[in-house]
Amino acid sequence: MKTLDGLPSVSLVSTSPITPQPSSGHSPLQAKMSSAQESCLSLIKYLLFVFNLFFFVLGSLVFCFGIWILVDKTSFVSFVGLSFMPLQIWSKALAISGILTMGLALLGCLGALKELRCLLGLYFGILLLLFVTQITLGILISTQRTRLERKVKDIIQETIQNYYANPENTEAEESWDYVQFQLRCCGWNSPEDWYRVPSLSSNESVYHVPCSCRNSSVTNDSSVLDMISPTQFSRIGPLARPQHSTELCVVPANSNTYREGCSRSLQKWLHNNLISIVGICLGVGLLELGFMSLSIFLCRNLDQLYDRLARYR
């Protein structure tokens, strides 16, 4: 081949370095955003885990207290220092509440720590069900107040009329004694509600009422607490218990008993503690909403984050 002298040579291969251009969707800004999102999800995950771990421990303690009351009621009373309390009903309530709290908290802990969408979804669903149930109960109580008051009145009057009619089943009687003792009242409308009770009637010209109606602050009689203590209930068997044992007080017409019925005392208590009750309900509702928000946010963003990280790796 012939070459032309004097013409500059042309190179077909570029000698300048080529700077690689970032492909679309893999910019450094997006990588930083993905890293920030990963850190945020990790914070939410461990925050949800820690809160549910706390409630799991709390539920375990509540469950242990319920079992303790069922197994050894006397030692529990001496440990806590209670003078009187319907422990039989409270033991079952504490045990059931503890089991439910432990189960729900366990779902939240495992779902957050293991990042399992099925457990997080189940956790969110149960919290949503509890929240809707509480809202429904609040609406029913506010709209059906008159019917609810009538139903409570019928139950209490039936409890008073059947007071210790069955010595083997005294849970309702112990609960009502506790209400009278704490609210400092006697009967539903007045102490006269007890005058017509068959198990308290006698041939004498005096009336009998439970010791929980006795005003110990006026009489300065500390033995009232001992007479209605649950330890004495447990020592007296159904066969050894006489018709009018030391658990019942003989009340003459001018005796120092509470003269106000528990219906009015209960209304006063609700009026005085209305702010506290509403505050507790709002606090529980906000706590449930917070847990629901964290769980559903974590559940919805787990797969999207993993897809972005897989593209960068």
C-alpha positions as CSV (number, residue, x, y, z in Angstrom):
1,M,0.0,0.0,0.0
2,K,1.2,3.6,-0.7
3,T,1.5,6.2,2.0
4,L,1.2,9.9,1.7
5,D,4.1,11.7,3.2
6,G,3.3,14.8,5.1
7,L,-0.2,13.9,6.2
8,P,-0.8,13.4,9.9
9,S,-1.5,9.9,11.1
10,V,-4.9,9.1,12.5
11,S,-5.3,6.7,15.4
12,L,-8.5,4.7,15.5
13,V,-8.2,3.7,19.2
14,S,-8.8,6.4,21.8
15,T,-6.1,6.8,24.4
16,S,-8.1,8.9,26.8
17,P,-9.5,7.0,29.9
18,I,-13.2,6.3,29.8
19,T,-15.1,7.3,33.0
20,P,-17.9,4.8,33.7
21,Q,-21.3,6.4,33.9
22,P,-23.6,5.2,36.7
23,S,-26.6,3.3,35.4
24,S,-30.1,4.5,36.0
25,G,-31.5,3.6,39.5
26,H,-28.1,3.1,41.1
27,S,-27.1,6.7,42.0
28,P,-25.2,7.4,45.2
29,L,-28.1,9.5,46.4
30,Q,-30.5,6.5,46.2
31,A,-27.9,4.3,47.9
32,K,-27.8,6.8,50.8
33,M,-31.6,6.9,51.0
34,S,-31.8,3.2,51.1
35,S,-29.2,3.0,53.9
36,A,-31.1,5.6,55.9
37,Q,-34.3,3.6,55.4
38,E,-32.6,0.5,56.5
39,S,-31.4,2.2,59.7
40,C,-34.9,3.6,60.3
41,L,-36.5,0.1,60.0
42,S,-33.9,-1.4,62.3
43,L,-34.7,1.2,64.9
44,I,-38.4,0.5,64.6
45,K,-37.8,-3.2,64.8
46,Y,-35.8,-3.1,68.0
47,L,-38.1,-0.5,69.5
48,L,-41.1,-2.8,68.9
49,F,-39.1,-5.7,70.3
50,V,-38.1,-3.9,73.5
51,F,-41.7,-2.7,74.2
52,N,-43.2,-6.1,73.6
53,L,-40.5,-7.7,75.8
54,F,-41.5,-5.4,78.6
55,F,-45.1,-6.4,78.3
56,F,-44.2,-10.0,78.1
57,V,-42.4,-9.8,81.4
58,L,-45.3,-7.8,82.9
59,G,-47.8,-10.5,81.7
60,S,-45.6,-13.2,83.2
61,L,-45.7,-11.4,86.6
62,V,-49.5,-11.0,86.4
63,F,-49.9,-14.7,85.5
64,C,-47.6,-15.7,88.4
65,F,-49.6,-13.6,90.9
66,G,-52.8,-15.3,89.7
67,I,-51.4,-18.8,90.1
68,W,-50.0,-17.8,93.5
69,I,-53.5,-16.8,94.7
70,L,-54.9,-20.0,93.5
71,V,-52.2,-22.2,95.1
72,D,-51.6,-20.3,98.4
73,K,-54.1,-17.5,99.1
74,T,-53.0,-17.0,102.7
75,S,-49.3,-16.3,102.0
76,F,-50.3,-13.9,99.2
77,V,-52.5,-11.9,101.5
78,S,-49.7,-11.6,104.1
79,F,-47.2,-10.7,101.4
80,V,-49.3,-8.0,99.7
81,G,-50.8,-6.7,102.9
82,L,-54.4,-6.7,101.8
83,S,-57.1,-6.6,104.5
84,F,-59.9,-7.9,102.3
85,M,-60.3,-8.8,98.7
86,P,-62.3,-11.2,96.6
87,L,-59.2,-13.2,95.7
88,Q,-61.0,-16.2,94.0
89,I,-62.3,-14.0,91.2
90,W,-59.2,-11.9,90.9
91,S,-57.0,-14.9,90.7
92,K,-58.8,-16.1,87.5
93,A,-58.8,-12.6,86.0
94,L,-55.1,-12.1,86.7
95,A,-54.2,-15.5,85.2
96,I,-56.3,-15.0,82.0
97,S,-55.0,-11.4,81.6
98,G,-51.4,-12.6,82.0
99,I,-51.7,-15.4,79.4
100,L,-53.3,-13.0,76.9
101,T,-50.6,-10.3,77.5
102,M,-47.8,-12.9,77.2
103,G,-49.2,-14.3,73.9
104,L,-49.7,-11.0,72.3
105,A,-46.3,-9.7,73.4
106,L,-44.6,-12.9,72.1
107,L,-46.1,-12.4,68.7
108,G,-44.8,-8.9,68.6
109,C,-41.3,-9.9,69.8
110,L,-40.9,-12.8,67.3
111,G,-42.4,-10.9,64.5
112,A,-40.1,-7.9,65.0
113,L,-36.9,-9.7,65.8
114,K,-37.2,-12.4,63.0
115,E,-38.9,-9.9,60.6
116,L,-41.8,-12.3,59.8
117,R,-44.6,-10.6,58.0
118,C,-47.2,-13.2,59.0
119,L,-46.5,-12.7,62.7
120,L,-46.5,-8.9,62.3
121,G,-49.8,-9.1,60.4
122,L,-51.3,-11.3,63.1
123,Y,-50.1,-9.0,65.8
124,F,-51.6,-6.0,64.0
125,G,-54.9,-7.8,63.5
126,I,-55.2,-8.7,67.2
127,L,-54.4,-5.2,68.3
128,L,-56.9,-3.8,65.8
129,L,-59.6,-6.2,67.2
130,L,-58.9,-5.1,70.8
131,F,-59.1,-1.5,69.8
132,V,-62.4,-1.9,67.9
133,T,-63.8,-3.9,70.9
134,Q,-62.9,-1.1,73.3
135,I,-64.5,1.5,71.1
136,T,-67.6,-0.6,70.7
137,L,-67.9,-1.1,74.5
138,G,-67.5,2.6,75.1
139,I,-70.3,3.4,72.6
140,L,-72.6,0.7,74.1
141,I,-72.0,1.9,77.7
142,S,-72.8,5.5,76.7
143,T,-75.9,4.6,74.6
144,Q,-77.3,1.8,76.8
145,R,-76.5,3.4,80.2
146,T,-80.1,3.0,81.6
147,R,-80.3,-0.6,80.6
148,L,-76.9,-1.3,82.0
149,E,-77.7,0.3,85.3
150,R,-80.9,-1.8,85.6
151,K,-79.0,-5.0,84.8
152,V,-76.3,-4.2,87.4
153,K,-79.0,-3.5,90.0
154,D,-80.8,-6.8,89.3
155,I,-77.5,-8.7,89.7
156,I,-76.6,-7.0,92.9
157,Q,-80.0,-7.5,94.5
158,E,-80.0,-11.1,93.5
159,T,-76.5,-11.5,95.2
160,I,-77.9,-9.8,98.4
161,Q,-80.9,-12.0,98.5
162,N,-78.9,-15.2,98.0
163,Y,-76.1,-14.1,100.4
164,Y,-74.3,-17.2,101.6
165,A,-77.2,-19.4,100.5
166,N,-74.6,-21.7,99.0
167,P,-71.5,-21.8,101.3
168,E,-69.5,-23.7,98.7
169,N,-69.8,-20.8,96.1
170,T,-69.3,-17.4,97.7
171,E,-67.3,-15.6,95.0
172,A,-70.1,-13.1,94.3
173,E,-70.7,-12.5,98.0
174,E,-67.0,-11.8,98.7
175,S,-66.9,-9.4,95.8
176,W,-69.9,-7.5,97.0
177,D,-68.4,-7.4,100.6
178,Y,-65.3,-5.9,99.0
179,V,-67.3,-3.2,97.3
180,Q,-69.2,-2.3,100.5
181,F,-65.9,-2.2,102.5
182,Q,-64.1,0.0,99.9
183,L,-67.0,2.4,99.1
184,R,-68.1,2.6,102.7
185,C,-71.7,1.7,101.9
186,C,-74.3,-0.9,102.8
187,G,-76.8,-2.5,100.5
188,W,-77.7,-1.2,97.1
189,N,-80.3,1.4,98.0
190,S,-79.9,1.4,101.8
191,P,-79.0,-1.0,104.7
192,E,-82.6,-2.1,104.7
193,D,-81.9,-4.3,101.7
194,W,-80.2,-6.7,104.1
195,Y,-83.2,-6.9,106.5
196,R,-85.1,-9.1,104.1
197,V,-82.3,-11.6,103.4
198,P,-83.4,-15.1,104.4
199,S,-79.9,-16.3,105.5
200,L,-79.5,-13.3,107.8
201,S,-83.0,-13.3,109.4
202,S,-83.6,-14.6,112.9
203,N,-86.3,-14.8,115.5
204,E,-84.8,-12.0,117.5
205,S,-85.8,-8.4,117.3
206,V,-82.5,-7.4,115.7
207,Y,-81.3,-7.3,112.1
208,H,-78.2,-8.9,110.7
209,V,-75.9,-7.4,108.1
210,P,-72.4,-8.4,106.8
211,C,-69.4,-7.1,108.6
212,S,-68.5,-5.1,105.5
213,C,-71.3,-2.7,106.4
214,R,-69.9,-1.9,109.8
215,N,-68.3,1.5,110.1
216,S,-64.9,0.7,111.7
217,S,-63.8,4.3,111.7
218,V,-66.6,5.2,114.1
219,T,-66.4,2.2,116.4
220,N,-62.5,2.1,116.2
221,D,-62.9,-1.7,115.9
222,S,-60.0,-3.2,114.0
223,S,-61.5,-6.7,114.4
224,V,-63.8,-5.9,111.5
225,L,-60.9,-6.5,109.1
226,D,-60.2,-9.8,110.6
227,M,-63.8,-10.9,110.5
228,I,-64.1,-10.4,106.7
229,S,-60.6,-11.5,105.8
230,P,-60.3,-14.2,103.1
231,T,-58.0,-16.3,105.4
232,Q,-60.9,-16.8,107.8
233,F,-63.2,-17.7,104.9
234,S,-60.7,-20.4,103.9
235,R,-60.5,-21.8,107.4
236,I,-64.3,-22.2,107.9
237,G,-65.6,-25.1,105.9
238,P,-69.2,-25.4,104.7
239,L,-70.1,-28.1,107.3
240,A,-68.4,-26.3,110.2
241,R,-69.9,-22.9,109.4
242,P,-72.9,-22.0,111.6
243,Q,-75.8,-20.0,110.3
244,H,-74.6,-16.8,111.9
245,S,-70.8,-17.1,112.3
246,T,-68.3,-14.4,113.2
247,E,-68.4,-13.2,109.5
248,L,-71.8,-11.7,110.1
249,C,-72.5,-8.8,112.5
250,V,-75.6,-8.5,114.6
251,V,-76.9,-5.0,114.0
252,P,-79.4,-3.2,116.2
253,A,-81.4,-0.3,115.0
254,N,-78.9,2.3,116.3
255,S,-75.8,0.4,115.2
256,N,-72.7,2.1,113.7
257,T,-73.1,0.9,110.1
258,Y,-72.9,2.7,106.9
259,R,-76.2,4.4,106.2
260,E,-75.7,5.2,102.5
261,G,-76.5,2.7,99.8
262,C,-73.8,1.6,97.4
263,S,-75.7,2.9,94.3
264,R,-75.1,6.5,95.4
265,S,-71.6,5.8,96.6
266,L,-70.7,4.2,93.3
267,Q,-72.0,7.2,91.4
268,K,-69.9,9.5,93.5
269,W,-66.8,7.3,93.0
270,L,-67.3,7.4,89.2
271,H,-67.8,11.2,89.2
272,N,-64.7,11.8,91.3
273,N,-62.5,9.4,89.2
274,L,-63.9,10.2,85.8
275,I,-60.8,12.0,84.6
276,S,-58.5,9.2,85.7
277,I,-60.7,6.6,84.0
278,V,-60.8,8.5,80.8
279,G,-57.1,9.1,80.9
280,I,-56.3,5.4,81.4
281,C,-58.6,4.5,78.5
282,L,-57.0,7.1,76.2
283,G,-53.6,6.0,77.2
284,V,-54.3,2.4,76.4
285,G,-55.9,3.3,73.1
286,L,-52.9,5.5,72.1
287,L,-50.5,2.7,73.1
288,E,-52.4,0.3,70.9
289,L,-52.4,2.7,68.0
290,G,-48.7,3.2,68.4
291,F,-48.0,-0.5,68.3
292,M,-50.3,-1.0,65.4
293,S,-48.5,1.8,63.4
294,L,-45.1,0.4,64.1
295,S,-46.0,-3.1,63.2
296,I,-47.8,-2.3,60.0
297,F,-45.0,0.1,58.9
298,L,-42.4,-2.6,59.5
299,C,-44.5,-5.2,57.8
300,R,-45.1,-3.2,54.6
301,N,-41.5,-2.0,54.1
302,L,-39.6,-5.2,54.7
303,D,-39.9,-6.6,51.2
304,Q,-39.3,-3.3,49.5
305,L,-36.1,-2.7,51.4
306,Y,-34.8,-6.2,50.6
307,D,-35.5,-5.7,46.9
308,R,-33.5,-2.5,46.8
309,L,-30.6,-4.0,48.7
310,A,-30.5,-6.9,46.4
311,R,-30.1,-4.6,43.4
312,Y,-27.2,-2.8,44.9
313,R,-25.4,-6.0,45.9
